[in-house]
């Protein structure tokens, strides 16, 4: 899996040596991308707004489908 240059912490991008914290961050972002099908942020996390961070890290269950799209599994009456 390849990360955009913006997703790699700036302090380590020059040396190409990652600290354990950097490795953990990259692993968590990659796992969250796979779980939610959301792309990694295109900017460093430090530059993202609070709303952008919340949008990326929110649970998929909290996502609301657009008004012009129906839910994938419509409710059925029992």
Secondary structure, 3 states (H helix, E strand, C coil): CCCCCCCCCHHHHCCCCCCHHHHHHHHHHHHHHHHHCCCCCCCCHHHCCHHHHHHHHCCHHHCCCCCCCCCCCCCCCC
